[in-house]
Amino acid sequence: LKSEAPPQRLSQERRLMASPERRERRRVGALLNAYYRIEGIEGNESEVPGGREDDLDRQGFDAKQYFDNVVASGQLPELVRRKESIDSEVKELDADMQTLVYENYSKFIRATDVIKQMKFTIEGLEPDLQCLEGNLTRITRHQQRVEDGISGRAQQVEGLLKQQRLCQKLQVLFGLPASLQRCLDQHEYGRAVESYCRCATFLQQYRHLPTFQNVLEGVEEQMSRIRSALEERLRSPELSVEEAVNSAVTLLHLRNEQQKVAAEYLTGRKAVLRLSLDQCFALDVVDGPAVQDGSGGAPGGQSEEAEGPESAALRSACSRAAEQFVPQLCSAAEGFQRIQDGGAAVGLDSVTDEVLSAFVSEQVEQLCQRISSLVDRGCPPTRALVTYINLVRDALRRLHSMLPRLLTKLFMAFLSRTVGNAMKALFSSAATSLVAELCKLHAECNRLQESKNSALDDVLEEIAKAEQALIMYSFTALTDCQPLLGLVQSDRSACQQLVRELHSQLISLFLAFVEACHAYVGHEATEAHNVDASLPVVTRVALAEIDGVAGLEWNGLFGLALVRIGRHLEVKAMNKVWAVAKDLFTSGDSSSSELMPHPAVIKATRGGAQAVISHYVLMSGQRLAHFFRNSVQSRNWMTVREPRDPRLVVDMVLKEVHAFDAQLSRLLGDPRKARNDQRRTLSQQKTSMELEMDRLWAKKLQVFAPIPFNRNGAVAGILRIAFKGLYEYMREETFAKFGLQQMQVDCAFLAEVARDFVEPEEANVLDSLLDEVLTSASQRCVEPVLMDSVIVETLCDEKKKSFKFE
């Protein structure tokens, strides 16, 4: 034995020993193939892996050569292992072979039994097969005899059959008028037209024969009746779409004009749709009782709340329209297209699509008008409105697939109108609530003014509540309008139109406050537009409520409340409301620039507050002037004693001025500042030139000048009106010496105390007016001798020490 073997052979041996399972499967397969002699297996042996010279399972294996090679190349331990492996494989192969022989042996036994049974069965069938063969022979002979017997008369039979078929056709032709009459009576128009179409060509061809001419005339008469019945039936509103289409197609087969047939068809469909639309929007349906949301009628988000009557009406109408009217409209449109196809099939000129478009436009617009009128009667919550309109829009998708452009145009126009009307209704309601809140505030101001225990803090609290309510009405209207954006968000131009409409409605809302201010002071409600032509012209809202404001009695606290609210709206509230609108309805596009407070609206709001504060000053000044008038006209100035102190009316006027000052300070947020002791020097004598200049200044002074929004300007305006009234009343009286001196003391004390309420500049103006009062009294005095200024100052000082405003 050699101690070493070639490395290639050793690797082959290792591979063979490393996969015994694979080799075993291969050997078993080879044995089975050899036993059953499967064709082609010999040719594939060379292709099977392992078909080498050292493969024990291959065909033509040389055991002696294999043994010599293994002994020459292997080592002793390896040879021993190889020998043991081969012994084990031989035993396994013997067992497999024995099992294989046993299994195949049982199969051979069963196959032998089956063959024996088949042989016995076939031998038993031999008499039957012989009998069958004899029967077939007799059948063949009889067939031959029959063929020989009838072959001579076959042509004669065929001729008679042709005559029979022709007679049957003639019988059908002569019975055609009666058959058509039966079809007319039984409303089987399609069957009648089918029979007519089959026979008409033949009758027309042989109409020169009198017999067929009479039949043709009877047929034409019956078909004329059928045609009239079909046309009348086609216009009937009781006909279904399928029946109407069948009737129309039948008329087309009768060669009626397609345009006329289409017109009759659409007339009948219009009548059906009109009845359906009336049923959907019947008053007894849409005005039915409210439905609870829990019943599934109301949209989500309104749970635990009863569905309002307007929501119930719109829900009922839209649901019925989506379930009844819209499907009928879609079926009618589809039927029209079938009529077009039917006309093309019989070679008639087709009807243009404009006819169908006009029909669909009319019906869709009628539906939209019904919904719009229902929304105008009582606008439901916007979320419910959007839900119900989307219900109708979803139902129209079937029709949209046939006429996409037309439906998009029609429904988008309807959505724009609906959104605009709903927005108007929401802001109109907000404006009505706004003006109603002002009327409520007026009642509270009356109550607080009459109450002795109430203070201005209570008034401020009520004003704050009213102001907060006004702003909340604006925010509520905006949030309620926000769902409407979902209806038109797919159309950019419609969204821009919505933003413009929202801008106009916000202007209308705030102009309602402006009109209420002007109406309260007695101006025309359109005063703001008369003053400023640049103010946008929008639809006026809350007209009845504003007229009610015009009938309210004057209350100074309420007037100042309007001024305070107007100033807050002008300064911050309006900007805040428009900012919220911009956040809700725009997303950074070009339309966002439109949602900005209009400068003219801000100016109009300021003008409304200006009109109220000017009226407040006018009414307050007239009240003080009324005090002066009563005191002047109720006294005989010729018999007045020498004055010792200012009259009682001066106390009353100054207490009223103090009350006005307190109201203005608190409600306008402009408290009065402490004054330095700036007494008027009465002892300083003015020259005649100075006195003349003061008189001229007082005469040219604009007593009713615009009032600024501050305490000083308002108090000064009140005093100007009061002192101007006092001056006018002086012109109606005649004074004695002491009467003139009494007026001198009154004017001095008024001028002295007035300096505590106004700025120095305003105080000088008031001094000029009081000097003019005293000058007017001097001119009407029989003995114009004034009291010494020192005495006047002393009397004023003594009065001021004892005077109290409370």
HELIX and SHEET records of a PDB file:
HELIX    1   1 PRO A    7  ALA A   18  1                                  12    
HELIX    2   2 PRO A   20  TYR A   36  1                                  17    
HELIX    3   3 ILE A   41  GLU A   45  1                                   5    
HELIX    4   4 ALA A   63  SER A   73  1                                  11    
HELIX    5   5 LEU A   76  GLY A  124  1                                  49    
HELIX    6   6 GLU A  126  ILE A  150  1                                  25    
HELIX    7   7 ALA A  154  PHE A  174  1                                  21    
HELIX    8   8 LEU A  176  ASP A  185  1                                  10    
HELIX    9   9 TYR A  189  GLN A  205  1                                  17    
HELIX   10  10 PRO A  210  LEU A  234  1                                  25    
HELIX   11  11 VAL A  241  HIS A  253  1                                  13    
HELIX   12  12 GLN A  258  CYS A  280  1                                  23    
HELIX   13  13 LEU A  283  VAL A  286  1                                   4    
HELIX   14  14 ASP A  293  SER A  295  5                                   3    
HELIX   15  15 PRO A  309  ARG A  320  1                                  12    
HELIX   16  16 ALA A  321  PHE A  325  3                                   5    
HELIX   17  17 VAL A  326  ALA A  345  1                                  20    
HELIX   18  18 ASP A  353  ARG A  377  1                                  25    
HELIX   19  19 THR A  382  ALA A  395  1                                  14    
HELIX   20  20 ARG A  397  HIS A  400  1                                   4    
HELIX   21  21 PRO A  404  GLU A  450  1                                  47    
HELIX   22  22 LEU A  456  CYS A  481  1                                  26    
HELIX   23  23 GLN A  482  LEU A  484  5                                   3    
HELIX   24  24 LEU A  485  VAL A  488  1                                   4    
HELIX   25  25 ARG A  492  TYR A  520  1                                  29    
HELIX   26  26 GLU A  527  VAL A  531  1                                   5    
HELIX   27  27 LEU A  543  ALA A  550  1                                   8    
HELIX   28  28 GLY A  556  HIS A  568  1                                  13    
HELIX   29  29 LEU A  569  ALA A  573  3                                   5    
HELIX   30  30 MET A  574  PHE A  585  1                                  12    
HELIX   31  31 SER A  590  GLU A  594  5                                   5    
HELIX   32  32 PRO A  599  GLN A  633  1                                  35    
HELIX   33  33 LEU A  648  LEU A  667  1                                  20    
HELIX   34  34 SER A  688  LYS A  700  1                                  13    
HELIX   35  35 ARG A  711  MET A  730  1                                  20    
HELIX   36  36 LYS A  737  ALA A  754  1                                  18    
HELIX   37  37 PRO A  760  GLN A  779  1                                  20    
HELIX   38  38 SER A  789  SER A  802  1                                  14    
END                                                                             
